Amino acid sequence: MLLFLSTKKTKLLIIKDILDKIITFRPYKANANVDAVFIMAFAGFLYIGEITYPNRKAKDFSTTRALYSDVRIAPNGYLMVFYLKRSKIDKTYSSVNIQIAAIPGDRLCPIAVIIRLFNRNPQPLLDLLFSVNNITFSALVVRKILLTCLAGGGILPNGYSNYSFRRGTA
């Protein structure tokens, strides 16, 4: 009998306890953006690539990437609708509205974090939803930030990737 061992690397999950350790809630705009990206990816079951961008100058940028205008928060603050224009699993690029509920009293409430982002980093409605110090907010940049945050939270970063958010919530 032959046994074949998988050559795939083990991919670890970002679960809520780990998310709680890597969110900083520091007062700077860059930190507010990173916190919001991590929590939105977790709460919305998103791939990081669905809410980041490789090139701000792309011709189809505003029709494919997340903008401030793509987030709508209900007047009572208990529901947020995030308009995802393009998804890895949406082969027809027809877009989808993702409804995300508030988690009252939880410091990781996605609606509270987005409101915090809007207050700390106000932007025109057609500007990028997420950015860090005017650098390209690509999946690679987010991965580097993720690994740094994991290490800063006392978590060995080996085995984590941008997909860890989606897998951790599934």
TANOR-V365399 format. One record per pair of residues at least 6 apart in sequence whose ideal C-beta (glycine too) atoms are under 6 Angstrom apart, sorted by the first residue. I is the first residue (numbers start at 0). J is the second residue. Records with the same first field share a line. If there is no record, write none. Layout:
I: J ; J
//
This chain:
9: 158
10: 160
11: 158 ; 159 ; 163
12: 163 ; 166 ; 167
13: 163 ; 164 ; 167
14: 167
18: 41
20: 152
21: 148 ; 149 ; 152
22: 34
23: 30
28: 119 ; 120
29: 131 ; 132
31: 115 ; 116 ; 119 ; 120
32: 129 ; 131
33: 144
34: 112
35: 112 ; 113 ; 116
36: 129
38: 107 ; 109 ; 112
40: 47 ; 164
41: 164 ; 168
42: 99 ; 109
43: 97 ; 99
44: 165 ; 168
46: 87 ; 165
47: 138 ; 141 ; 161
48: 138
49: 86
50: 65
51: 136 ; 137 ; 138 ; 141
52: 64
53: 137
63: 84 ; 85
65: 128
66: 125 ; 128
67: 122 ; 124 ; 126 ; 128
68: 124
69: 82
70: 81
71: 80
72: 79
77: 101
78: 100
79: 99 ; 110
80: 96 ; 98
81: 97
82: 96
83: 95 ; 97
84: 94
85: 92
99: 109
101: 108 ; 110
102: 108
129: 136
130: 136
138: 161
142: 161
146: 156
149: 156 ; 159
150: 156
//
